[in-house]
Amino acid sequence: MALIQITEPGQALDPHQRKRAAGIDLGTTNSLIASVRSGQVQVLKDLSGVSMLPSVVHYSGSDVTVGTEALPFSASEPFNTIASAKRLLGRGRADLDGIAAEQRYDFAPDDGGMVRLQTAAGVMSPVQVSAEILKVLSDRGAATLGGPLDGVVITVPAYFDDAQRQATRDAAAIAGLNVLRLLNEPTAAAVAYGLDSGDEGLVVIFDLGG
């Protein structure tokens, strides 16, 4: 049984039409992609058999490195190595007062909009940084599922406001992904808890962020 079945209003599911969909956890520290295969939810792995993708992006001229390979640059090139970009999505400079990230990155001059980061590859927004992570996950999904993804569901923190949610959608669009739905992380946990159980009861979901 699929975790979630989503169709456009007024359209019915075609049982003979094969669609490739996946769920993405665009995390602050690590990111994952999963899909339902043979009735079971599976976290998709890269060619090395690793499922977790560190949410780190390194810029070097025209080259972009994402994930584990980008981690070593955090110490040697901190201004060109962006981690935890999720915390900056949909945020302006005024929103960052008192945040440690203010001292870690080289922020471009404030133009009154979303924060931008100065890197060796030019000025990058948190949306563009997040898009690089989503591209890697999208490619992993396509390689594992046998073709491009038709749609994705992305989990976001329940506290994300409209600007942060729109920034997440924008990042997905840059990555070439069709967002079927943004799902609050606690809601996703609640849905997953009841996936294989027909029992009724009162369940409390605790979201330990990080």
C-alpha positions in Angstrom: 0.0 0.0 0.0 1.4 3.4 -0.9 2.0 5.9 1.9 0.2 8.7 0.1 -1.6 8.9 -3.2 -2.0 12.3 -4.6 -3.9 13.4 -7.8 -4.9 16.6 -9.3 -8.5 17.7 -8.5 -11.0 16.1 -10.8 -8.5 13.4 -12.0 -8.6 9.8 -11.1 -5.7 7.5 -10.5 -4.9 5.4 -13.6 -3.9 1.9 -12.2 -1.9 1.2 -15.4 0.0 4.5 -15.4 3.4 4.1 -13.7 4.6 7.2 -11.9 7.8 7.7 -10.1 7.4 9.7 -6.9 9.6 10.1 -3.8 9.7 11.7 -0.4 12.6 14.0 0.4 13.8 15.0 3.9 15.7 18.2 3.2 17.4 18.3 6.5 19.5 20.9 8.3 22.4 18.5 8.8 21.6 15.6 6.5 19.1 14.9 3.7 17.4 11.7 2.5 15.2 10.5 -0.3 12.8 7.5 0.0 10.2 5.8 -2.1 7.6 3.0 -1.9 8.9 -0.1 -3.7 7.0 -3.3 -3.7 4.7 -2.0 -1.0 7.6 -1.1 1.3 9.1 2.3 2.0 12.8 2.3 1.2 15.4 4.9 1.8 17.4 5.2 -1.5 21.2 4.9 -1.4 24.0 6.3 -3.6 26.4 4.1 -5.5 28.5 3.6 -2.4 25.5 2.3 -0.5 25.1 5.4 1.7 21.7 6.8 2.3 22.5 10.0 4.2 23.6 13.0 2.3 25.3 15.7 4.4 23.5 19.0 3.7 26.8 20.7 2.7 27.7 22.4 -0.5 31.1 23.6 -1.5 31.7 26.2 -4.3 35.0 26.4 -6.1 35.0 28.5 -9.3 32.7 26.7 -11.7 32.7 23.4 -9.7 30.1 22.5 -7.1 30.6 19.7 -4.6 27.7 18.3 -2.5 27.6 16.0 0.5 30.4 14.0 2.0 33.0 15.3 -0.5 32.2 18.8 0.5 32.7 18.3 4.3 36.5 18.6 4.4 36.3 22.1 2.9 34.3 23.3 5.9 37.5 24.1 7.9 39.8 25.2 5.0 37.2 27.2 3.0 34.4 28.2 5.3 33.2 31.0 3.2 32.8 28.7 0.2 31.3 25.8 2.1 27.7 26.3 3.0 26.1 24.0 5.6 22.7 24.3 7.3 21.3 26.5 4.4 17.9 25.4 5.5 18.1 27.8 8.4 18.5 30.7 6.0 15.7 29.8 3.6 13.2 32.7 3.3 15.1 34.8 5.7 16.4 38.4 5.4 19.5 39.9 7.1 17.3 41.4 9.9 16.1 37.8 10.7 19.6 36.7 11.4 20.4 38.9 14.4 22.0 36.8 17.1 22.3 33.7 14.9 25.8 32.1 14.9 25.7 31.8 11.1 26.1 35.5 10.9 29.8 35.1 11.8 30.4 32.0 9.7 29.6 33.1 6.2 30.5 36.1 3.9 27.1 37.7 3.4 26.6 39.8 0.3 25.5 43.4 0.8 21.9 43.6 2.0 19.5 44.5 -0.7 16.4 44.2 1.5 15.5 40.7 0.3 16.6 37.2 1.2 20.1 36.8 2.5 22.8 36.0 -0.1 26.2 34.5 0.4 29.4 35.5 -1.3 31.3 32.5 -2.6 34.1 31.7 -5.1 31.4 30.9 -7.7 29.7 34.3 -7.1 26.7 35.3 -5.0 24.5 32.4 -4.0 21.1 32.4 -2.2 20.1 29.7 0.3 17.5 28.7 -2.3 20.3 28.0 -4.8 22.4 26.1 -2.2 19.4 23.9 -1.3 18.7 23.3 -4.9 22.2 21.7 -5.3 21.3 19.2 -2.5 17.9 18.5 -4.1 19.6 17.9 -7.5 21.8 15.2 -6.0 18.8 13.5 -4.3 16.8 13.8 -7.6 19.6 12.1 -9.5 19.8 9.4 -6.9 16.0 8.8 -7.2 16.1 8.7 -11.0 19.0 6.2 -11.0 17.3 3.9 -8.5 13.8 4.1 -9.8 14.7 3.9 -13.4 13.8 7.3 -14.7 13.2 11.0 -13.8 10.9 11.6 -10.9 7.4 12.7 -11.7 6.9 14.4 -8.3 8.2 14.6 -4.8 6.8 15.3 -1.3 9.2 17.4 0.8 9.1 17.5 4.6 9.5 20.9 6.2 9.5 22.0 9.9 6.0 22.7 11.2 7.2 26.2 12.2 8.2 27.2 8.6 6.3 30.3 7.6 5.0 31.1 4.1 8.3 32.6 3.0 10.3 29.6 4.1 7.8 27.2 2.4 7.9 29.1 -0.8 11.7 29.2 -0.7 11.7 25.4 -0.4 9.4 25.2 -3.4 11.7 27.5 -5.3 14.7 25.4 -4.6 12.9 22.3 -5.8 11.9 24.1 -9.0 15.5 25.1 -9.7 16.4 21.4 -9.2 13.8 20.4 -11.8 11.5 18.8 -9.3 7.7 18.9 -9.3 6.5 19.4 -5.7 3.3 17.5 -5.0 3.1 18.6 -1.5 5.0 20.1 1.4 4.4 17.9 4.5 5.1 19.1 8.1 7.7 16.8 9.7 5.6 15.9 12.7 2.7 15.0 10.4 5.0 12.8 8.4 6.1 11.0 11.5 2.4 10.5 12.5 1.5 9.1 9.1 4.5 6.8 9.1 3.6 5.5 12.6 0.2 4.4 11.5 1.2 3.1 8.1 1.4 -0.6 9.0 -1.0 -0.6 11.9 -4.8 -0.7 11.9 -5.0 0.0 15.6 -6.7 3.1 16.8 -5.3 5.2 19.7 -4.0 8.5 20.9 -0.3 9.0 19.9 1.9 11.9 20.8 4.6 12.8 18.2 7.7 14.5 19.5 9.9 16.2 16.9 13.5 16.3 18.2 15.0 18.7 15.7 18.6 19.0 14.7 
